[in-house]
């Protein structure tokens, strides 16, 4: 079954980027000339997804304003300046769901139950921007779901320090890029890592995830998506899929700087000039 819907949780406070996130949503911080969340949405649209459901909190009107038509720009002389946004709006329907109160990433998915309906869907965390030269990362996971019909967790092999901050797969049998996911451990101690297969903010889930979320216990007043996924893996099975691509962790300032530098280097307009600038500056 083709995946046509994607959920993007974007309701968090962005405390790691204070003070700028006091006035600007973290998802709207720019990577070169586009907000971070636009890269995630482009990944979805370029994978064939036609409906984007963005989960927001109060105070995130900037995201809604950005992905909506505006009469202010009707008389813009050079409409190509907005080409990348116009293309998204032409190719996908974007809706917004309010998460209030904010009770974790599991709750962010749960509040989209009505909007998603009874069909499989993608979940894409905005903290992770993934660059690929060919098939986008979430498209690779959608292809994997079409082959298996089961929950797909997007993973890459990471060093221990990164793995200890993420969800880590308890592996079963492996074949190619597929690994049977027996379980997923959230932020395990470095000396207790079950593998080096690390979940990196991309999933394809079946609609029974909503019941699993409704039945999952809260931990410190938060509902974790990982807890519900564990229950799905136990009951129905699922797979970790090692996707191709360069992942940028926008959950921290260093990853944000890395993304800006490397996307600037890829620019057709000034990448070569920027490269020369960096060489001179580093000297």
HELIX and SHEET records of a PDB file:
HELIX    1   1 UNK A   15  UNK A   17  5                                   3    
HELIX    2   2 UNK A   20  UNK A   22  5                                   3    
HELIX    3   3 UNK A   26  UNK A   28  5                                   3    
HELIX    4   4 UNK A   36  UNK A   45  1                                  10    
HELIX    5   5 UNK A   61  UNK A   66  1                                   6    
HELIX    6   6 UNK A   71  UNK A   73  5                                   3    
HELIX    7   7 UNK A   79  UNK A   82  5                                   4    
HELIX    8   8 UNK A   83  UNK A   91  1                                   9    
HELIX    9   9 UNK A  105  UNK A  110  1                                   6    
HELIX   10  10 UNK A  113  UNK A  116  1                                   4    
HELIX   11  11 UNK A  137  UNK A  148  1                                  12    
HELIX   12  12 UNK A  160  UNK A  163  1                                   4    
HELIX   13  13 UNK A  190  UNK A  192  5                                   3    
HELIX   14  14 UNK A  209  UNK A  215  1                                   7    
HELIX   15  15 UNK A  225  UNK A  236  1                                  12    
HELIX   16  16 UNK A  253  UNK A  265  1                                  13    
HELIX   17  17 UNK A  271  UNK A  282  1                                  12    
SHEET    1   A 9 UNK A  93  UNK A  98  0                                        
SHEET    2   A 9 UNK A  51  UNK A  56  1                                        
SHEET    3   A 9 UNK A   5  UNK A   9  1                                        
SHEET    4   A 9 UNK A 121  UNK A 124  1                                        
SHEET    5   A 9 UNK A 197  UNK A 205 -1                                        
SHEET    6   A 9 UNK A 151  UNK A 157 -1                                        
SHEET    7   A 9 UNK A 238  UNK A 242  1                                        
SHEET    8   A 9 UNK A 178  UNK A 186 -1                                        
SHEET    9   A 9 UNK A 167  UNK A 175 -1                                        
SHEET    1   B 2 UNK A  30  UNK A  31  0                                        
SHEET    2   B 2 UNK A  34  UNK A  35 -1                                        
SHEET    1   C 2 UNK A 128  UNK A 131  0                                        
SHEET    2   C 2 UNK A 246  UNK A 249 -1                                        
END                                                                             
